[in-house]
Amino acid sequence: MAAISREEVAHLARLSRLAVTEEELDTFAGQLDVILQAVAQVGKVAAADIPPTSHSVPLTNVLREDVETPCLTPEEALSGAPDVDQQRFRVPRILNEDLAS
């Protein structure tokens, strides 16, 4: 027995706002049926005593210490800028929207 009917595929297509031809309904119904059967097979294999995992091998984040290092002063950072305003890079406006509202 098919896991998904042609009518269910048509319903999903309407919900997704997809234009699907009559021939595609038959094709997609067969393809989705194969996919759903494969998912059902995986569900049968999964055992209750196996804990769910997000990765096949254990992962450990390796983080370095957060060490403060010398950096540029605002004047040094802005020294090569073509235009500066109030210790900020000044660039041409690229949007025509009023961002203040």
N, CA, C and O atoms as CSV, one atom per row, in Angstrom:
chain,resi,resn,atom,element,x,y,z
A,1,MET,N,N,0.839,-1.183,0.000
A,1,MET,CA,C,0.000,0.000,0.000
A,1,MET,C,C,0.885,1.249,0.000
A,1,MET,O,O,1.909,1.292,0.683
A,2,ALA,N,N,0.490,2.243,-0.757
A,2,ALA,CA,C,1.262,3.475,-0.863
A,2,ALA,C,C,1.145,4.282,0.429
A,2,ALA,O,O,0.074,4.368,1.030
A,3,ALA,N,N,2.256,4.863,0.839
A,3,ALA,CA,C,2.275,5.656,2.062
A,3,ALA,C,C,1.659,7.028,1.830
A,3,ALA,O,O,1.162,7.650,2.769
A,4,ILE,N,N,1.686,7.507,0.586
A,4,ILE,CA,C,1.127,8.820,0.272
A,4,ILE,C,C,0.351,8.717,-1.034
A,4,ILE,O,O,0.821,8.133,-2.010
A,5,SER,N,N,-0.819,9.283,-1.032
A,5,SER,CA,C,-1.677,9.185,-2.212
A,5,SER,C,C,-1.459,10.359,-3.145
A,5,SER,O,O,-0.860,11.371,-2.783
A,6,ARG,N,N,-1.960,10.194,-4.343
A,6,ARG,CA,C,-1.878,11.249,-5.356
A,6,ARG,C,C,-2.622,12.496,-4.859
A,6,ARG,O,O,-2.176,13.619,-5.096
A,7,GLU,N,N,-3.744,12.301,-4.176
A,7,GLU,CA,C,-4.531,13.419,-3.649
A,7,GLU,C,C,-3.762,14.161,-2.555
A,7,GLU,O,O,-3.837,15.387,-2.465
A,8,GLU,N,N,-3.032,13.429,-1.733
A,8,GLU,CA,C,-2.221,14.070,-0.688
A,8,GLU,C,C,-1.096,14.897,-1.300
A,8,GLU,O,O,-0.763,15.968,-0.794
A,9,VAL,N,N,-0.511,14.400,-2.389
A,9,VAL,CA,C,0.530,15.163,-3.081
A,9,VAL,C,C,-0.072,16.441,-3.657
A,9,VAL,O,O,0.534,17.509,-3.562
A,10,ALA,N,N,-1.261,16.341,-4.254
A,10,ALA,CA,C,-1.930,17.523,-4.797
A,10,ALA,C,C,-2.229,18.527,-3.685
A,10,ALA,O,O,-2.082,19.734,-3.872
A,11,HIS,N,N,-2.653,18.014,-2.522
A,11,HIS,CA,C,-2.933,18.891,-1.380
A,11,HIS,C,C,-1.653,19.592,-0.907
A,11,HIS,O,O,-1.664,20.795,-0.646
A,12,LEU,N,N,-0.561,18.847,-0.800
A,12,LEU,CA,C,0.721,19.448,-0.404
A,12,LEU,C,C,1.179,20.486,-1.424
A,12,LEU,O,O,1.717,21.528,-1.051
A,13,ALA,N,N,0.969,20.208,-2.698
A,13,ALA,CA,C,1.352,21.165,-3.743
A,13,ALA,C,C,0.542,22.447,-3.600
A,13,ALA,O,O,1.087,23.543,-3.735
A,14,ARG,N,N,-0.767,22.318,-3.325
A,14,ARG,CA,C,-1.599,23.515,-3.136
A,14,ARG,C,C,-1.135,24.305,-1.921
A,14,ARG,O,O,-1.036,25.530,-1.982
A,15,LEU,N,N,-0.847,23.619,-0.817
A,15,LEU,CA,C,-0.373,24.306,0.389
A,15,LEU,C,C,0.950,25.024,0.144
A,15,LEU,O,O,1.202,26.094,0.698
A,16,SER,N,N,1.792,24.417,-0.697
A,16,SER,CA,C,3.100,24.994,-1.006
A,16,SER,C,C,3.041,25.991,-2.151
A,16,SER,O,O,4.045,26.603,-2.516
A,17,ARG,N,N,1.840,26.143,-2.714
A,17,ARG,CA,C,1.635,27.039,-3.853
A,17,ARG,C,C,2.524,26.661,-5.030
A,17,ARG,O,O,3.128,27.518,-5.676
A,18,LEU,N,N,2.590,25.371,-5.293
A,18,LEU,CA,C,3.369,24.856,-6.415
A,18,LEU,C,C,2.414,24.457,-7.530
A,18,LEU,O,O,1.399,23.806,-7.288
A,19,ALA,N,N,2.745,24.849,-8.739
A,19,ALA,CA,C,1.975,24.437,-9.906
A,19,ALA,C,C,2.486,23.070,-10.331
A,19,ALA,O,O,3.626,22.939,-10.775
A,20,VAL,N,N,1.643,22.053,-10.196
A,20,VAL,CA,C,2.038,20.682,-10.492
A,20,VAL,C,C,1.086,20.121,-11.542
A,20,VAL,O,O,-0.133,20.231,-11.409
A,21,THR,N,N,1.652,19.521,-12.585
A,21,THR,CA,C,0.824,18.917,-13.631
A,21,THR,C,C,0.308,17.564,-13.169
A,21,THR,O,O,0.767,17.019,-12.165
A,22,GLU,N,N,-0.654,17.029,-13.914
A,22,GLU,CA,C,-1.221,15.718,-13.587
A,22,GLU,C,C,-0.148,14.637,-13.638
A,22,GLU,O,O,-0.134,13.740,-12.795
A,23,GLU,N,N,0.747,14.714,-14.614
A,23,GLU,CA,C,1.819,13.720,-14.731
A,23,GLU,C,C,2.787,13.833,-13.550
A,23,GLU,O,O,3.267,12.826,-13.031
A,24,GLU,N,N,3.063,15.062,-13.138
A,24,GLU,CA,C,3.974,15.260,-12.010
A,24,GLU,C,C,3.376,14.721,-10.714
A,24,GLU,O,O,4.109,14.234,-9.853
A,25,LEU,N,N,2.055,14.802,-10.565
A,25,LEU,CA,C,1.413,14.262,-9.363
A,25,LEU,C,C,1.709,12.775,-9.226
A,25,LEU,O,O,2.044,12.299,-8.141
A,26,ASP,N,N,1.585,12.041,-10.331
A,26,ASP,CA,C,1.877,10.604,-10.294
A,26,ASP,C,C,3.346,10.349,-9.989
A,26,ASP,O,O,3.682,9.477,-9.188
A,27,THR,N,N,4.226,11.125,-10.641
A,27,THR,CA,C,5.670,10.963,-10.423
A,27,THR,C,C,6.040,11.268,-8.980
A,27,THR,O,O,6.739,10.492,-8.329
A,28,PHE,N,N,5.563,12.407,-8.487
A,28,PHE,CA,C,5.907,12.817,-7.121
A,28,PHE,C,C,5.321,11.866,-6.086
A,28,PHE,O,O,5.955,11.595,-5.066
A,29,ALA,N,N,4.120,11.358,-6.337
A,29,ALA,CA,C,3.521,10.418,-5.393
A,29,ALA,C,C,4.399,9.180,-5.267
A,29,ALA,O,O,4.622,8.690,-4.160
A,30,GLY,N,N,4.900,8.669,-6.391
A,30,GLY,CA,C,5.786,7.509,-6.350
A,30,GLY,C,C,7.093,7.811,-5.645
A,30,GLY,O,O,7.571,7.008,-4.844
A,31,GLN,N,N,7.676,8.973,-5.942
A,31,GLN,CA,C,8.949,9.344,-5.330
A,31,GLN,C,C,8.790,9.558,-3.824
A,31,GLN,O,O,9.616,9.093,-3.039
A,32,LEU,N,N,7.734,10.259,-3.423
A,32,LEU,CA,C,7.522,10.490,-1.994
A,32,LEU,C,C,7.215,9.192,-1.265
A,32,LEU,O,O,7.586,9.029,-0.103
A,33,ASP,N,N,6.548,8.279,-1.932
A,33,ASP,CA,C,6.273,6.981,-1.331
A,33,ASP,C,C,7.571,6.233,-1.038
A,33,ASP,O,O,7.718,5.633,0.027
A,34,VAL,N,N,8.510,6.269,-1.978
A,34,VAL,CA,C,9.814,5.623,-1.774
A,34,VAL,C,C,10.547,6.267,-0.595
A,34,VAL,O,O,11.138,5.575,0.234
A,35,ILE,N,N,10.501,7.587,-0.535
A,35,ILE,CA,C,11.173,8.306,0.562
A,35,ILE,C,C,10.546,7.933,1.904
A,35,ILE,O,O,11.262,7.647,2.863
A,36,LEU,N,N,9.227,7.935,1.977
A,36,LEU,CA,C,8.550,7.617,3.233
A,36,LEU,C,C,8.800,6.172,3.653
A,36,LEU,O,O,8.920,5.892,4.845
A,37,GLN,N,N,8.881,5.256,2.701
A,37,GLN,CA,C,9.197,3.867,3.038
A,37,GLN,C,C,10.622,3.752,3.586
A,37,GLN,O,O,10.870,2.987,4.519
A,38,ALA,N,N,11.562,4.516,3.004
A,38,ALA,CA,C,12.941,4.492,3.502
A,38,ALA,C,C,13.005,5.035,4.929
A,38,ALA,O,O,13.720,4.492,5.771
A,39,VAL,N,N,12.266,6.094,5.197
A,39,VAL,CA,C,12.238,6.663,6.546
A,39,VAL,C,C,11.626,5.657,7.520
A,39,VAL,O,O,12.092,5.526,8.652
A,40,ALA,N,N,10.602,4.961,7.091
A,40,ALA,CA,C,9.981,3.951,7.951
A,40,ALA,C,C,10.961,2.823,8.250
A,40,ALA,O,O,10.975,2.312,9.370
A,41,GLN,N,N,11.778,2.423,7.284
A,41,GLN,CA,C,12.786,1.376,7.508
A,41,GLN,C,C,13.810,1.829,8.545
A,41,GLN,O,O,14.209,1.051,9.411
A,42,VAL,N,N,14.229,3.079,8.456
A,42,VAL,CA,C,15.187,3.606,9.434
A,42,VAL,C,C,14.547,3.606,10.818
A,42,VAL,O,O,15.202,3.284,11.809
A,43,GLY,N,N,13.275,3.966,10.885
A,43,GLY,CA,C,12.563,3.959,12.157
A,43,GLY,C,C,12.498,2.574,12.783
A,43,GLY,O,O,12.523,2.450,14.007
A,44,LYS,N,N,12.414,1.539,11.967
A,44,LYS,CA,C,12.379,0.170,12.486
A,44,LYS,C,C,13.739,-0.240,13.051
A,44,LYS,O,O,13.806,-0.984,14.030
A,45,VAL,N,N,14.812,0.239,12.443
A,45,VAL,CA,C,16.167,-0.137,12.860
A,45,VAL,C,C,16.549,0.557,14.158
A,45,VAL,O,O,17.220,-0.037,15.002
A,46,ALA,N,N,16.133,1.799,14.328
A,46,ALA,CA,C,16.510,2.563,15.519
A,46,ALA,C,C,15.988,1.863,16.769
A,46,ALA,O,O,14.792,1.601,16.893
A,47,ALA,N,N,16.881,1.570,17.674
A,47,ALA,CA,C,16.533,0.863,18.906
A,47,ALA,C,C,16.319,1.858,20.041
A,47,ALA,O,O,16.926,2.929,20.064
A,48,ALA,N,N,15.469,1.500,20.962
A,48,ALA,CA,C,15.150,2.377,22.088
A,48,ALA,C,C,16.332,2.555,23.030
A,48,ALA,O,O,16.413,3.566,23.728
A,49,ASP,N,N,17.256,1.587,23.065
A,49,ASP,CA,C,18.372,1.687,24.004
A,49,ASP,C,C,19.557,2.478,23.438
A,49,ASP,O,O,20.583,2.611,24.106
A,50,ILE,N,N,19.428,2.997,22.232
A,50,ILE,CA,C,20.501,3.805,21.638
A,50,ILE,C,C,20.154,5.272,21.852
A,50,ILE,O,O,19.111,5.729,21.384
A,51,PRO,N,N,21.008,6.022,22.551
A,51,PRO,CA,C,20.691,7.428,22.807
A,51,PRO,C,C,20.793,8.257,21.522
A,51,PRO,O,O,21.642,7.979,20.674
A,52,PRO,N,N,19.941,9.263,21.376
A,52,PRO,CA,C,20.030,10.124,20.197
A,52,PRO,C,C,21.324,10.929,20.222
A,52,PRO,O,O,21.787,11.344,21.284
A,53,THR,N,N,21.896,11.142,19.056
A,53,THR,CA,C,23.137,11.908,18.951
A,53,THR,C,C,23.027,12.914,17.816
A,53,THR,O,O,22.239,12.732,16.888
A,54,SER,N,N,23.810,13.960,17.895
A,54,SER,CA,C,23.843,14.938,16.807
A,54,SER,C,C,25.025,14.686,15.885
A,54,SER,O,O,25.045,15.178,14.756
A,55,HIS,N,N,26.022,13.915,16.357
A,55,HIS,CA,C,27.204,13.599,15.557
A,55,HIS,C,C,27.576,12.132,15.772
A,55,HIS,O,O,27.267,11.537,16.804
A,56,SER,N,N,28.237,11.579,14.783
A,56,SER,CA,C,28.606,10.171,14.894
A,56,SER,C,C,29.777,9.938,15.838
A,56,SER,O,O,29.955,8.833,16.350
A,57,VAL,N,N,30.568,10.964,16.067
A,57,VAL,CA,C,31.691,10.856,17.006
A,57,VAL,C,C,31.563,11.971,18.041
A,57,VAL,O,O,31.032,13.035,17.724
A,58,PRO,N,N,32.031,11.758,19.254
A,58,PRO,CA,C,31.936,12.820,20.266
A,58,PRO,C,C,32.768,14.039,19.863
A,58,PRO,O,O,33.883,13.914,19.357
A,59,LEU,N,N,32.206,15.195,20.097
A,59,LEU,CA,C,32.905,16.440,19.771
A,59,LEU,C,C,33.199,17.212,21.047
A,59,LEU,O,O,32.396,17.229,21.980
A,60,THR,N,N,34.352,17.844,21.074
A,60,THR,CA,C,34.720,18.706,22.185
A,60,THR,C,C,35.192,20.031,21.610
A,60,THR,O,O,36.063,20.065,20.741
A,61,ASN,N,N,34.616,21.116,22.095
A,61,ASN,CA,C,35.071,22.424,21.636
A,61,ASN,C,C,36.436,22.718,22.225
A,61,ASN,O,O,36.653,22.581,23.429
A,62,VAL,N,N,37.340,23.119,21.371
A,62,VAL,CA,C,38.675,23.498,21.815
A,62,VAL,C,C,38.756,25.007,21.675
A,62,VAL,O,O,38.796,25.542,20.567
A,63,LEU,N,N,38.779,25.684,22.813
A,63,LEU,CA,C,38.801,27.139,22.816
A,63,LEU,C,C,40.100,27.639,23.418
A,63,LEU,O,O,40.642,27.054,24.356
A,64,ARG,N,N,40.579,28.719,22.862
A,64,ARG,CA,C,41.782,29.320,23.427
A,64,ARG,C,C,41.377,30.299,24.521
A,64,ARG,O,O,40.228,30.733,24.595
A,65,GLU,N,N,42.325,30.631,25.352
A,65,GLU,CA,C,42.081,31.612,26.388
A,65,GLU,C,C,41.821,32.969,25.745
A,65,GLU,O,O,42.441,33.319,24.741
A,66,ASP,N,N,40.911,33.720,26.324
A,66,ASP,CA,C,40.612,35.059,25.830
A,66,ASP,C,C,41.619,36.022,26.457
A,66,ASP,O,O,41.479,36.441,27.606
A,67,VAL,N,N,42.628,36.356,25.672
A,67,VAL,CA,C,43.718,37.186,26.165
A,67,VAL,C,C,43.660,38.538,25.474
A,67,VAL,O,O,43.581,38.619,24.249
A,68,GLU,N,N,43.701,39.603,26.278
A,68,GLU,CA,C,43.686,40.947,25.725
A,68,GLU,C,C,45.046,41.238,25.088
A,68,GLU,O,O,46.091,41.007,25.698
A,69,THR,N,N,45.019,41.744,23.868
A,69,THR,CA,C,46.251,42.080,23.157
A,69,THR,C,C,46.176,43.538,22.704
A,69,THR,O,O,45.083,44.091,22.585
A,70,PRO,N,N,47.309,44.154,22.455
A,70,PRO,CA,C,47.293,45.545,21.995
A,70,PRO,C,C,46.557,45.665,20.666
A,70,PRO,O,O,46.638,44.783,19.811
A,71,CYS,N,N,45.839,46.769,20.511
A,71,CYS,CA,C,45.123,46.994,19.261
A,71,CYS,C,C,45.279,48.445,18.838
A,71,CYS,O,O,45.907,49.243,19.534
A,72,LEU,N,N,44.710,48.773,17.709
A,72,LEU,CA,C,44.825,50.130,17.183
A,72,LEU,C,C,44.010,51.110,18.021
A,72,LEU,O,O,42.958,50.763,18.560
A,73,THR,N,N,44.502,52.313,18.120
A,73,THR,CA,C,43.714,53.385,18.724
A,73,THR,C,C,42.702,53.842,17.677
A,73,THR,O,O,42.875,53.563,16.491
A,74,PRO,N,N,41.660,54.532,18.096
A,74,PRO,CA,C,40.701,55.030,17.097
A,74,PRO,C,C,41.372,55.903,16.036
A,74,PRO,O,O,41.008,55.840,14.862
A,75,GLU,N,N,42.328,56.701,16.435
A,75,GLU,CA,C,43.023,57.568,15.478
A,75,GLU,C,C,43.819,56.737,14.470
A,75,GLU,O,O,43.832,57.051,13.280
A,76,GLU,N,N,44.481,55.680,14.944
A,76,GLU,CA,C,45.244,54.811,14.042
A,76,GLU,C,C,44.310,54.077,13.078
A,76,GLU,O,O,44.610,53.951,11.891
A,77,ALA,N,N,43.187,53.598,13.591
A,77,ALA,CA,C,42.250,52.861,12.755
A,77,ALA,C,C,41.642,53.745,11.673
A,77,ALA,O,O,41.400,53.290,10.555
A,78,LEU,N,N,41.399,55.003,12.008
A,78,LEU,CA,C,40.760,55.925,11.069
A,78,LEU,C,C,41.760,56.705,10.222
A,78,LEU,O,O,41.356,57.495,9.368
A,79,SER,N,N,43.045,56.501,10.441
A,79,SER,CA,C,44.069,57.311,9.757
A,79,SER,C,C,44.040,57.148,8.239
A,79,SER,O,O,44.382,58.095,7.531
A,80,GLY,N,N,43.654,56.006,7.717
A,80,GLY,CA,C,43.622,55.800,6.271
A,80,GLY,C,C,42.257,56.014,5.648
A,80,GLY,O,O,42.092,55.830,4.442
A,81,ALA,N,N,41.279,56.399,6.449
A,81,ALA,CA,C,39.919,56.567,5.930
A,81,ALA,C,C,39.821,57.835,5.099
A,81,ALA,O,O,40.387,58.862,5.475
A,82,PRO,N,N,39.111,57.784,3.969
A,82,PRO,CA,C,38.964,58.975,3.148
A,82,PRO,C,C,38.072,60.035,3.794
A,82,PRO,O,O,38.222,61.221,3.502
A,83,ASP,N,N,37.142,59.626,4.671
A,83,ASP,CA,C,36.261,60.583,5.324
A,83,ASP,C,C,35.898,60.053,6.712
A,83,ASP,O,O,35.523,58.891,6.868
A,84,VAL,N,N,36.016,60.924,7.715
A,84,VAL,CA,C,35.756,60.537,9.105
A,84,VAL,C,C,34.786,61.540,9.701
A,84,VAL,O,O,34.865,62.734,9.413
A,85,ASP,N,N,33.855,61.049,10.548
A,85,ASP,CA,C,32.920,61.923,11.235
A,85,ASP,C,C,32.695,61.366,12.626
A,85,ASP,O,O,32.212,60.241,12.757
A,86,GLN,N,N,33.025,62.104,13.659
A,86,GLN,CA,C,32.840,61.724,15.056
A,86,GLN,C,C,33.487,60.372,15.363
A,86,GLN,O,O,32.840,59.491,15.929
A,87,GLN,N,N,34.734,60.207,15.001
A,87,GLN,CA,C,35.508,58.981,15.210
A,87,GLN,C,C,34.850,57.759,14.568
A,87,GLN,O,O,34.911,56.657,15.113
A,88,ARG,N,N,34.226,57.961,13.415
A,88,ARG,CA,C,33.608,56.870,12.661
A,88,ARG,C,C,33.961,57.021,11.190
A,88,ARG,O,O,34.205,58.124,10.700
A,89,PHE,N,N,33.984,55.865,10.485
A,89,PHE,CA,C,34.151,55.902,9.040
A,89,PHE,C,C,32.896,56.531,8.448
A,89,PHE,O,O,31.785,56.154,8.820
A,90,ARG,N,N,33.056,57.468,7.549
A,90,ARG,CA,C,31.904,58.056,6.882
A,90,ARG,C,C,31.860,57.503,5.466
A,90,ARG,O,O,32.828,57.597,4.711
A,91,VAL,N,N,30.708,56.920,5.122
A,91,VAL,CA,C,30.543,56.299,3.804
A,91,VAL,C,C,29.300,56.868,3.143
A,91,VAL,O,O,28.415,57.386,3.825
A,92,PRO,N,N,29.225,56.777,1.815
A,92,PRO,CA,C,28.028,57.285,1.135
A,92,PRO,C,C,26.797,56.456,1.503
A,92,PRO,O,O,26.888,55.246,1.709
A,93,ARG,N,N,25.648,57.126,1.583
A,93,ARG,CA,C,24.385,56.433,1.860
A,93,ARG,C,C,24.053,55.541,0.672
A,93,ARG,O,O,24.160,55.961,-0.480
A,94,ILE,N,N,23.648,54.304,0.962
A,94,ILE,CA,C,23.293,53.395,-0.120
A,94,ILE,C,C,21.805,53.072,-0.124
A,94,ILE,O,O,21.309,52.467,-1.075
A,95,LEU,N,N,21.093,53.463,0.914
A,95,LEU,CA,C,19.651,53.249,0.986
A,95,LEU,C,C,18.941,54.593,0.968
A,95,LEU,O,O,19.456,55.573,1.506
A,96,ASN,N,N,17.793,54.649,0.372
A,96,ASN,CA,C,17.020,55.892,0.328
A,96,ASN,C,C,15.973,55.961,1.422
A,96,ASN,O,O,15.066,56.791,1.372
A,97,GLU,N,N,16.099,55.088,2.410
A,97,GLU,CA,C,15.131,55.044,3.495
A,97,GLU,C,C,15.555,55.997,4.609
A,97,GLU,O,O,16.744,56.221,4.837
A,98,ASP,N,N,14.559,56.553,5.299
A,98,ASP,CA,C,14.843,57.372,6.456
A,98,ASP,C,C,14.964,56.440,7.657
A,98,ASP,O,O,13.958,55.944,8.165
A,99,LEU,N,N,16.183,56.204,8.106
A,99,LEU,CA,C,16.435,55.239,9.183
A,99,LEU,C,C,16.098,55.809,10.549
A,99,LEU,O,O,16.048,55.061,11.525
A,100,ALA,N,N,15.867,57.110,10.646
A,100,ALA,CA,C,15.588,57.726,11.942
A,100,ALA,C,C,14.167,57.460,12.388
A,100,ALA,O,O,13.876,57.599,13.576
A,101,SER,N,N,13.275,57.087,11.501
A,101,SER,CA,C,11.870,56.908,11.898
A,101,SER,C,C,11.620,55.572,12.518
A,101,SER,O,O,10.490,55.272,12.903
